[in-house]
């Protein structure tokens, strides 16, 4: 992050050193698609929607080599090579709220903090939820996978999908377009059918537009988020070719009025 204090990178270096001195990690081979395992997890999730761990089981079962392919693409671009070489940990930057608060109003950092305050969430919220559900092939694979995970709320902030159920499903569709992770695509479809019982057929249009917007946007996993945090959010949105989610906004507003 160009405007962030140097202490953030110092913390990253310390974390990397500590990790290197820890016990040797056992890496897993490339995972194949497991449609039967995904179907079983889906059935358990439908039977008991509170079993949110089944969402991660579905995604893992259907992810296949999507994360590995993403890493290959990441390692071919300058930002990716720098991140991998410096062993940057995005979560460390996002957890340093005092540093983020130093950025100007309407910067990405400022809007991200507002999003987390409104939702009463922290940057490490997905860490515990996803622990044990991802298998990594190498240290680079883990670094990229965790960086992708930790971008989730930055994407929420930029693309302007809320943390309501419709917003989460739309972001899943957007994420599928960006990552080509079939597990995420499957959850977007399942979520669409579930929400259509409340929102009607309009949910499919909103989710399709989210997928299309994800296809048209720049590749978000490869961005230098540490640097972008300092920039005005309007500039970042324009550079990354992100548009307002009008279908989602209208559908959410109409449902709110109908429920009033």
C-alpha positions as CSV (number, residue, x, y, z in Angstrom):
1,X,0.0,0.0,0.0
2,X,1.7,3.1,-1.2
3,X,0.4,5.4,1.5
4,X,0.4,2.9,4.4
5,X,3.0,3.2,7.2
6,X,6.1,1.0,6.7
7,X,5.2,-0.8,10.0
8,X,2.6,-2.9,8.0
9,X,5.3,-4.4,5.8
10,X,7.5,-4.9,8.8
11,X,4.7,-6.9,10.4
12,X,4.4,-8.9,7.3
13,X,8.1,-9.7,7.3
14,X,7.9,-10.8,10.9
15,X,4.9,-13.0,10.2
16,X,6.6,-14.6,7.3
17,X,9.7,-15.3,9.4
18,X,7.7,-16.8,12.2
19,X,5.8,-19.0,9.7
20,X,9.1,-20.1,8.2
21,X,10.4,-21.2,11.6
22,X,7.3,-23.1,12.4
23,X,6.5,-26.8,11.8
24,X,6.7,-27.9,8.2
25,X,3.4,-27.9,6.4
26,X,2.1,-30.9,4.4
27,X,0.8,-29.8,1.0
28,X,-2.0,-31.5,-0.8
29,X,-2.1,-32.5,-4.5
30,X,-4.4,-30.8,-7.0
31,X,-8.0,-31.6,-6.1
32,X,-10.3,-33.2,-8.7
33,X,-14.0,-32.3,-9.0
34,X,-16.1,-34.3,-6.6
35,X,-19.8,-34.0,-7.7
36,X,-21.1,-36.7,-5.5
37,X,-19.6,-35.1,-2.4
38,X,-21.0,-31.8,-3.5
39,X,-24.5,-33.3,-3.9
40,X,-24.4,-34.8,-0.5
41,X,-23.3,-31.5,1.1
42,X,-26.1,-29.7,-0.8
43,X,-28.7,-32.2,0.5
44,X,-27.5,-31.6,4.1
45,X,-27.6,-27.9,3.6
46,X,-31.1,-28.0,2.2
47,X,-32.2,-30.2,5.1
48,X,-30.6,-27.8,7.6
49,X,-29.8,-24.3,6.3
50,X,-28.0,-23.5,9.6
51,X,-25.2,-25.9,8.6
52,X,-23.2,-23.2,6.9
53,X,-20.1,-25.4,6.9
54,X,-21.8,-27.3,4.1
55,X,-21.4,-24.2,1.8
56,X,-17.6,-24.6,2.1
57,X,-17.9,-28.4,1.5
58,X,-19.8,-27.7,-1.8
59,X,-17.3,-25.1,-2.9
60,X,-14.3,-27.4,-2.1
61,X,-15.9,-30.4,-3.8
62,X,-16.5,-28.5,-7.0
63,X,-13.5,-26.1,-7.1
64,X,-11.2,-28.4,-9.0
65,X,-8.1,-26.7,-10.2
66,X,-9.6,-23.1,-10.3
67,X,-7.4,-21.9,-7.5
68,X,-4.2,-23.3,-9.1
69,X,-5.1,-21.7,-12.4
70,X,-5.7,-18.4,-10.6
71,X,-2.3,-18.6,-9.0
72,X,-0.7,-19.3,-12.4
73,X,-2.3,-16.2,-13.8
74,X,-1.4,-14.2,-10.7
75,X,2.3,-15.3,-10.9
76,X,2.5,-14.0,-14.5
77,X,1.6,-10.4,-13.7
78,X,3.9,-7.8,-12.0
79,X,1.7,-7.3,-9.0
80,X,1.4,-11.0,-8.4
81,X,5.2,-11.5,-8.6
82,X,5.7,-8.7,-6.1
83,X,3.1,-10.1,-3.7
84,X,4.6,-13.6,-3.9
85,X,8.2,-12.3,-3.6
86,X,7.4,-10.1,-0.6
87,X,5.1,-12.7,1.0
88,X,2.5,-10.0,1.5
89,X,-0.5,-10.9,3.7
90,X,-3.5,-8.8,2.9
91,X,-5.2,-9.7,6.1
92,X,-2.5,-8.0,8.1
93,X,-3.1,-4.7,6.2
94,X,-6.9,-5.0,6.6
95,X,-6.6,-5.7,10.4
96,X,-4.5,-2.6,11.0
97,X,-7.5,-0.3,11.4
98,X,-5.5,2.6,12.8
99,X,-3.4,2.7,9.6
100,X,-6.6,2.5,7.5
101,X,-8.1,5.4,9.4
102,X,-5.2,7.6,8.2
103,X,-6.5,7.6,4.7
104,X,-8.7,10.4,3.3
105,X,-12.5,10.4,3.3
106,X,-14.1,8.5,0.4
107,X,-10.9,6.6,-0.2
108,X,-11.3,2.8,-0.6
109,X,-9.9,2.4,2.9
110,X,-12.4,4.8,4.3
111,X,-15.3,3.2,2.6
112,X,-14.1,-0.3,3.5
113,X,-14.0,0.7,7.2
114,X,-17.5,2.2,7.0
115,X,-18.7,-1.1,5.5
116,X,-17.1,-3.2,8.3
117,X,-18.5,-0.9,11.0
118,X,-22.0,-1.0,9.5
119,X,-21.9,-4.8,9.5
120,X,-20.0,-5.0,12.8
121,X,-17.5,-7.3,11.1
122,X,-13.7,-7.6,11.1
123,X,-11.3,-8.5,8.4
124,X,-10.6,-11.9,9.9
125,X,-14.3,-12.9,10.0
126,X,-13.9,-15.5,7.2
127,X,-10.7,-17.0,8.6
128,X,-12.4,-19.2,11.3
129,X,-15.3,-20.0,9.0
130,X,-13.1,-21.3,6.2
131,X,-10.5,-23.0,8.4
132,X,-10.0,-26.6,7.4
133,X,-12.0,-26.4,4.2
134,X,-9.2,-25.5,1.8
135,X,-6.3,-27.7,0.8
136,X,-3.2,-26.0,-0.6
137,X,-0.6,-27.4,-2.9
138,X,2.3,-25.1,-1.9
139,X,3.2,-22.0,0.2
140,X,2.4,-19.8,-2.9
141,X,-0.9,-21.6,-3.3
142,X,-1.8,-20.8,0.3
143,X,-0.7,-17.2,0.1
144,X,-2.8,-16.6,-3.1
145,X,-5.8,-18.5,-1.7
146,X,-5.9,-16.6,1.5
147,X,-5.4,-13.3,-0.2
148,X,-8.4,-14.1,-2.4
149,X,-10.4,-15.0,0.6
150,X,-9.5,-11.8,2.4
151,X,-10.6,-9.6,-0.6
152,X,-14.2,-10.6,0.0
153,X,-15.3,-7.5,1.9
154,X,-13.3,-5.2,-0.4
155,X,-15.3,-6.6,-3.3
156,X,-18.5,-5.9,-1.3
157,X,-17.4,-2.4,-0.8
158,X,-16.4,-1.7,-4.4
159,X,-19.2,-3.5,-6.2
160,X,-21.7,-2.2,-3.7
161,X,-23.5,-5.5,-2.9
162,X,-24.8,-5.5,0.7
163,X,-24.4,-8.3,3.2
164,X,-28.1,-9.2,2.9
165,X,-28.8,-12.6,1.3
166,X,-29.5,-11.2,-2.1
167,X,-26.3,-9.2,-2.0
168,X,-24.3,-12.2,-1.0
169,X,-25.7,-14.3,-3.8
170,X,-25.1,-11.6,-6.4
171,X,-21.5,-11.3,-5.1
172,X,-21.1,-15.1,-5.5
173,X,-22.2,-14.8,-9.1
174,X,-19.7,-11.9,-9.6
175,X,-17.0,-14.0,-8.0
176,X,-17.7,-17.0,-10.2
177,X,-17.2,-14.8,-13.2
178,X,-13.9,-13.6,-11.8
179,X,-12.5,-16.9,-10.5
180,X,-14.3,-19.6,-12.6
181,X,-14.7,-21.6,-9.4
182,X,-17.6,-23.9,-10.2
183,X,-18.3,-24.5,-6.5
184,X,-19.0,-20.8,-6.1
185,X,-21.1,-20.8,-9.2
186,X,-23.1,-23.7,-7.8
187,X,-23.8,-21.8,-4.6
188,X,-24.9,-18.8,-6.6
189,X,-27.4,-21.0,-8.5
190,X,-28.7,-22.6,-5.3
191,X,-29.0,-19.2,-3.6
192,X,-30.9,-17.8,-6.6
193,X,-33.5,-20.5,-6.5
194,X,-33.9,-20.2,-2.8
195,X,-34.3,-16.4,-2.9
196,X,-36.7,-16.6,-5.9
197,X,-39.3,-17.8,-3.4
198,X,-39.2,-14.4,-1.7
199,X,-38.1,-12.0,-4.5
200,X,-39.7,-13.7,-7.4
201,X,-38.2,-14.2,-10.9
202,X,-36.4,-10.9,-10.7
203,X,-33.7,-12.5,-8.6
204,X,-32.4,-14.4,-11.7
205,X,-32.0,-11.1,-13.6
206,X,-30.1,-9.5,-10.7
207,X,-27.8,-12.5,-10.4
208,X,-27.2,-12.8,-14.1
209,X,-26.3,-9.1,-14.2
210,X,-23.9,-9.6,-11.3
211,X,-22.2,-12.5,-13.3
212,X,-22.1,-10.3,-16.4
213,X,-20.6,-7.4,-14.5
214,X,-17.9,-9.7,-13.1
215,X,-17.1,-10.8,-16.6
216,X,-16.7,-7.2,-17.8
217,X,-14.7,-6.0,-14.9
218,X,-10.9,-6.0,-14.5
219,X,-9.4,-9.1,-12.8
220,X,-9.8,-8.2,-9.2
221,X,-7.7,-11.1,-7.7
222,X,-4.7,-9.6,-9.4
223,X,-5.0,-6.1,-8.0
224,X,-2.5,-4.3,-5.7
225,X,-5.1,-3.8,-2.9
226,X,-2.5,-2.4,-0.5
227,X,-2.0,0.5,-3.0
228,X,-5.6,0.8,-4.0
229,X,-6.8,1.4,-0.4
230,X,-5.3,4.9,-0.5
231,X,-7.1,5.9,-3.7
232,X,-10.6,7.5,-4.0
233,X,-13.1,4.8,-4.4
234,X,-14.6,6.4,-7.4
235,X,-11.3,6.3,-9.2
236,X,-10.8,2.6,-8.2
237,X,-14.3,1.7,-9.5
238,X,-13.6,3.4,-12.8
239,X,-10.2,1.8,-13.3
240,X,-11.5,-1.6,-12.5
241,X,-14.6,-1.2,-14.8
242,X,-17.1,-1.7,-12.0
243,X,-20.6,-0.5,-12.5
244,X,-23.5,0.2,-10.1
245,X,-25.6,-2.9,-9.4
246,X,-28.9,-1.4,-10.5
247,X,-30.9,-4.6,-10.8
248,X,-29.9,-5.7,-7.3
249,X,-30.6,-2.2,-5.8
250,X,-34.1,-2.0,-7.4
251,X,-35.1,-5.5,-6.5
252,X,-33.9,-5.0,-2.9
253,X,-35.8,-1.7,-2.6
254,X,-39.0,-3.1,-4.1
255,X,-38.9,-6.0,-1.7
256,X,-38.3,-3.7,1.3
257,X,-41.3,-1.6,0.2
258,X,-43.5,-4.6,-0.2
259,X,-42.6,-5.9,3.2
260,X,-43.4,-2.5,4.9
